[in-house]
């Protein structure tokens, strides 16, 4: 049995889901550099509202510490007509997310290009 002092000093070994899906600062910098501050689907400039979006949804365990799982999209997700709404709420958008995920994995793992 652990004393209260031992319990308060211990650290959690396994990270919680929120810690795995949270988009890290290093990934944010990488995605902004990769996208040039523009939407990675339509190319709108950052003067529009931009949001980081998981390609594999956070609710499905999509990692936030992998730049191949995060894209910069014009948003918000709840506004019809934005790329973030398209990616999250349409069948074509879900297909686009999987294609983009494959491109980004090839880009980071294989040294390919995004074209």
C-alpha positions in Angstrom: 0.0 0.0 0.0 1.3 3.5 -0.9 1.3 6.4 1.5 -0.3 9.7 0.5 3.1 11.2 0.1 4.1 8.5 -2.4 0.9 8.9 -4.3 1.4 12.6 -4.7 5.0 12.3 -5.9 4.3 9.6 -8.5 3.8 10.5 -12.1 1.4 8.8 -14.5 3.2 6.2 -16.7 0.7 5.9 -19.6 -0.4 9.2 -21.2 -4.1 10.0 -21.3 -5.9 10.2 -24.6 -6.0 14.0 -24.5 -2.2 14.1 -24.2 -1.9 11.9 -27.3 -4.3 13.9 -29.5 -3.2 17.4 -28.4 -1.4 19.2 -31.3 2.1 20.0 -30.0 3.9 23.3 -30.6 6.5 21.6 -32.8 3.8 20.1 -35.0 2.1 23.5 -35.2 5.3 25.2 -36.4 5.9 22.4 -39.0 2.4 22.6 -40.4 2.5 26.4 -40.7 5.9 26.1 -42.4 4.7 23.4 -44.8 1.5 25.2 -45.7 2.9 28.7 -45.8 0.0 29.9 -43.7 -2.5 29.0 -46.4 -5.4 26.5 -46.4 -3.9 23.2 -47.6 -7.1 22.3 -49.5 -8.2 25.6 -51.2 -5.2 27.8 -50.8 -6.9 30.7 -49.0 -4.5 33.0 -47.2 -4.3 33.1 -43.4 -6.3 36.3 -43.2 -9.3 33.9 -43.1 -9.8 31.9 -39.9 -7.4 29.0 -40.1 -7.6 25.9 -37.9 -5.4 22.9 -37.4 -7.3 19.7 -38.2 -6.6 16.1 -37.5 -6.7 13.8 -40.6 -7.4 10.8 -38.4 -9.9 12.4 -36.0 -8.8 12.9 -32.4 -11.9 11.0 -31.3 -10.5 8.0 -33.2 -7.1 8.3 -31.6 -5.5 10.5 -34.2 -2.1 11.6 -32.9 -1.4 15.3 -32.5 2.4 14.9 -32.3 2.7 13.6 -35.9 2.8 16.3 -38.6 1.6 13.8 -41.1 -1.8 13.7 -39.2 -2.4 17.5 -39.1 -3.4 19.9 -41.8 -4.1 23.6 -41.8 -7.7 24.3 -43.1 -9.9 27.3 -43.4 -12.6 27.0 -40.7 -14.4 26.7 -38.5 -15.7 23.1 -38.7 -19.2 24.2 -37.8 -19.5 26.8 -40.6 -20.9 25.4 -43.9 -18.7 26.1 -46.9 -15.3 26.0 -45.2 -12.7 23.3 -45.9 -12.7 22.2 -42.3 -16.5 21.6 -42.5 -16.0 19.8 -45.9 -13.3 17.5 -44.4 -15.3 16.7 -41.2 -18.8 16.4 -42.4 -18.9 15.1 -46.0 -18.1 11.7 -47.6 -15.9 13.4 -50.2 -14.1 15.2 -47.4 -13.4 12.0 -45.5 -12.0 10.5 -48.7 -9.9 13.7 -49.2 -8.5 13.3 -45.7 -7.4 9.7 -46.3 -5.7 10.7 -49.6 -4.0 13.7 -47.9 -2.9 11.4 -45.0 -1.2 9.1 -47.6 0.5 12.0 -49.3 1.8 13.4 -46.0 3.1 10.0 -44.8 5.0 9.6 -48.1 6.3 13.1 -47.8 7.6 12.6 -44.2 8.6 8.9 -44.4 9.7 8.6 -48.0 11.1 12.0 -48.7 8.6 12.6 -51.5 6.8 15.8 -52.5 3.3 17.0 -51.8 2.4 17.5 -55.5 
